[in-house]
Amino acid sequence: MDLRETDEQRLLRESVAAMAAKYGHDYLIDKARTGGKTTELWAEAGRNGYLGVAVPAEYGGGGAGMVELAIVAEEIAAAGCPLLLIVVSPAIAASVVARSGTAEQKERWLPRFADGSVKMSFAITEPDAGSNSHRITTTARRDPDGRGWRLSGTKYYISGVDETDATLVVARLQDAASGTLRPAMFIVPTDTPGMSYRPIEMAIQSPEKQFTVFFDDALVPDDALVGGEEAGLAALFAGLNPERITVAAYSNGLARYALRKGVDYAKDRTVWTTPIGAHQAIAHPLAKAHIEVELARLATSRAAWLYDAGDHAGAGEAANIAKYAAAEAAINAVDAAVQAHGGNGMSVEYGVGTLIGAVRTARIAPVSREMILNYVAQHTLGLPKSY
């Protein structure tokens, strides 16, 4: 692995940063407060090909990989205006369709993922399942009239359903021969009869809302099943590592934004003739946070590189480590930036207090810190399974 970015990757980073700088944190907060969406930013990122950098070239994408998509997610977040739907649409959904979709599904969806003209949400979590995906109860059964599949169940904390064209739904197929339930994924258009959703009131400020989604005998056609009946877990896992990698990149970008704000303030704010950044009580937490963020960025780059290299076992561990490290680093970076601002850190005007909820969420979702530690303890260290 070469730790130096290629000329193309550096140009991508610079170009995305320049585009995102036109929007910034005030744009994001205004959208969150007024109930608006980051439509303009998403559309420009799509037109420029940034959202489709990891989509195969034959479908109109950039033909690159997760390294490049992580760069996009990080640089947009580093401008203070992160796009959560990058995690669920280009990272999860497009990766799943590209790896496991049928030829028809690839032709239908990938060109629109490539230019950002379609958004797809991802529905796996359920009220009673939590992190235990084996307890998912949303089921799919054959329509008795042979018209496709009937979905029934409830999904919880599903991001952006109100602004996506379809939802990639994880359900269980009823196996008539064995009576068992096998995992499968379906692409369900948001206007499908029998599908409905209700917003969850959240404490954090974000344009992307969270929803409870209900499937009441919702009918979807045969071609909604991703990759066929045997795709199962392989199709699902194709999206989980990209999810963790882009969440890490998202966190790294927010951490960089917070540190930049904290450092600039510490340089300019003068008390008793001395900039407060000259005092170790201010400087050391910012320096420590910078070190942690740079380590998290390295972990994220490694995870993305392993994923693109096809090392799925190595990428699984690395993606979990990157997500853990980035979430922790971002929390500490925002805390240091808020503390450097003193009372102004909690003022909306200074743009750091509004980051607290966003970075804190990454410690919980899409997989909690505790479940990552369970994964590393069991699969990396070989310790007995604890759950």
C-alpha positions, 0 to 999 in steps of 0.5 A: 500500500502506497500511502501517497495519494495519486495525482488523480486522487489529490485532484479529486480531493481539491476539486471536491473541497472547492465545490463544498466550500461554496456551501459550508456549515451555515448552508447545512444548518439553515436547511436543517432548521427550515426543513429543507434538503441539501438538494443543490449540493447533492445535484452539483456533486452528482453533475461533477461525477463525485457521487459516482466515482466508485460506480463501474465505468461501463455504467457511467461512473468513475470506475474508481473505488472506495478510496475515492468515495471516501475522499468525496465523503471526507472533503464534503464533511470537512467543509462543514456540510456532510452528506449522510446519504453518501453513506447509504446511497453511493456507498451501500446501495450502489455497492450492493447493486454493482456486486450482487445485482442482476444485469437488469438491475445494474442497467436500471440503477447504476447509471443513475447512481453515477450521476446522482439522479437517484437516491436510495435509502437502506433499511436493515435495523428493526425496533426489536433487533438492534444490532442483532440482524439474526432477529430481523422479522421483516419477511418476504413471501411469494404473492399467491397470485404469482405477481412477485413478493409480499413484504411485511414488517417494520424498520427503524431509524432509516435515514432519508426515506422522504428524499429517496426514490427507493429503499434497499430493504433487508428481509427474510425469505420463507424457504418452503422446503426447509421452513427456514428464513434466509436473508435477502434484499429488495429494492422497494420504490418509495411510492409502493402501495403498502409501504409507509413511513413516519418521522422520528423526532431527533435531538440533532440538527440534520437535513436528513431525517430518520424514519420508522418504515412500515411494510403492510403486505407491500407488493414488489415485482420479482425483479425487486429481489437483488441478485436472486434468491441465493445472493443472501448474506454475500449481497448484504455484506457487499454494502456493510464495509463501504458503509463503515468506511464512508462513515469513518470518512464522514467523521474524519471530515467533520473532525477536520472542520471542527479542528480548523475552527478551534485552531483559528479561534485559538490564534485570534482570541486574545486575553491579557495580550496573549492569544489563547492558543499560546496556553497549553491548556488550549493547545494540547487538546487541539494537538492531541485531537489532530494526532487522533484524527490523522491516525483515524484517516490512515485507518480509513485509507487502509480499510478503503484500500483493502476493500478495493484490493478485494481482501474482504476478510481484511477489509472487514476488520479494517473497516470496523477499526476505521469506523471506531477510530474516526468516531472517537477522534471526531468526538474528541476534536469537536470537544476540544474545539468547543472548549477552545471557544469557551462560552462561544463554543455553544453559540450557533454563530461559531459553528462548533456546538452544532457538530456535537450531535453529528459526531456523537451519532457516529459512535452509535451508528451504523454499528455501536462502539461496543459491537465493534469491540465485540467483533475485534475481540472475537475475530481478531483476538480469538477471544470467546464470543460474548453474546 
